[in-house]
């Protein structure tokens, strides 16, 4: 599975509208589906001696390359404003 930090443009509510990946800009097609991810706590707890559960907002989107018509389905995990970690689901 690919994993990259990608520039992401959102609307005022934080919903992704487009993202840049592999030197191309992909327009989000359809309705992005939000979900949350909880990374395994046991790895961090072993290293730090404390248990902290982190919740990360993730959007499953269909990206459309308007130049070629190609589509990809990806998960965009929000890292900070304007940046998401991309995980390729299919495409």
Number of C-alpha atoms within 10 A of each C-alpha: 8 9 11 14 16 19 16 24 19 15 9 7 6 12 17 23 18 21 22 16 15 8 6 11 17 22 19 23 17 11 13 18 12 14 13 13 11 10 12 11 13 14 11 14 13 10 9 10 10 11 13 12 13 11 11 13 14 21 20 21 24 22 25 20 16 12 9 7 8 11 17 17 17 20 23 26 22 21 14 9 11 14 18 23 20 24 17 16 14 11 10
